[in-house]
């Protein structure tokens, strides 16, 4: 890769790390789990 902007790369990496930390901490509250069965999956 040429012409990388280290400041932009750092900002994006920090934002991604923040989102991963939030999902690790509150993931099941933000994205509710739903039960699936093999019948549901076989229809896909």
KOLNUDREN-224128 format. One record per residue (C-alpha): x, y, z; residue in three letters. Coordinates in Angstrom, 2 decimals. Last residue first. Example, Ala and Ser with C-alpha at 12.3 -4.5 7.8 and 13.67 -1.06 7.14 Angstrom:
! KOLNUDREN-224128
+---------+---------+---------+------+
:       u :       v :       w : type :
+---------+---------+---------+------+
:   13.67 :   -1.06 :    7.14 :  SER :
:   12.30 :   -4.50 :    7.80 :  ALA :
+---------+---------+---------+------+
! end
This chain:
! KOLNUDREN-224128
+---------+---------+---------+------+
:       u :       v :       w : type :
+---------+---------+---------+------+
:  -32.18 :  -21.48 :    4.25 :  UNK :
:  -35.07 :  -23.79 :    5.06 :  UNK :
:  -32.75 :  -26.30 :    6.75 :  UNK :
:  -31.80 :  -23.67 :    9.33 :  UNK :
:  -35.35 :  -23.18 :   10.56 :  UNK :
:  -35.94 :  -26.91 :   10.86 :  UNK :
:  -32.57 :  -27.36 :   12.58 :  UNK :
:  -33.78 :  -25.12 :   15.34 :  UNK :
:  -32.94 :  -21.58 :   16.21 :  UNK :
:  -33.11 :  -19.70 :   19.48 :  UNK :
:  -32.75 :  -15.98 :   19.27 :  UNK :
:  -30.05 :  -13.95 :   20.95 :  UNK :
:  -30.58 :  -10.25 :   21.28 :  UNK :
:  -28.03 :   -7.90 :   19.80 :  UNK :
:  -27.59 :   -4.88 :   22.07 :  UNK :
:  -28.15 :   -6.69 :   25.38 :  UNK :
:  -26.17 :   -9.72 :   24.23 :  UNK :
:  -23.27 :   -7.51 :   23.18 :  UNK :
:  -22.97 :   -5.42 :   26.33 :  UNK :
:  -19.36 :   -5.90 :   27.47 :  UNK :
:  -17.84 :   -7.71 :   24.50 :  UNK :
:  -19.89 :   -5.61 :   22.08 :  UNK :
:  -18.72 :   -2.43 :   23.79 :  UNK :
:  -15.08 :   -3.58 :   23.70 :  UNK :
:  -15.37 :   -4.50 :   20.02 :  UNK :
:  -16.83 :   -1.07 :   19.27 :  UNK :
:  -13.98 :    0.65 :   21.09 :  UNK :
:  -11.34 :   -1.41 :   19.29 :  UNK :
:  -12.89 :   -0.51 :   15.93 :  UNK :
:  -12.89 :    3.19 :   16.82 :  UNK :
:   -9.26 :    2.98 :   17.98 :  UNK :
:   -8.23 :    1.29 :   14.73 :  UNK :
:  -10.09 :    3.90 :   12.67 :  UNK :
:   -8.43 :    6.80 :   14.50 :  UNK :
:   -4.98 :    5.20 :   14.19 :  UNK :
:   -5.40 :    4.56 :   10.44 :  UNK :
:   -6.55 :    8.14 :    9.93 :  UNK :
:   -3.48 :    9.49 :   11.74 :  UNK :
:   -1.15 :    7.10 :    9.93 :  UNK :
:   -2.28 :    8.23 :    6.48 :  UNK :
:   -1.06 :    5.59 :    4.08 :  UNK :
:    0.25 :    6.80 :    0.71 :  UNK :
:    1.16 :    3.45 :   -0.77 :  UNK :
:    0.00 :    0.00 :    0.00 :  UNK :
+---------+---------+---------+------+
! end
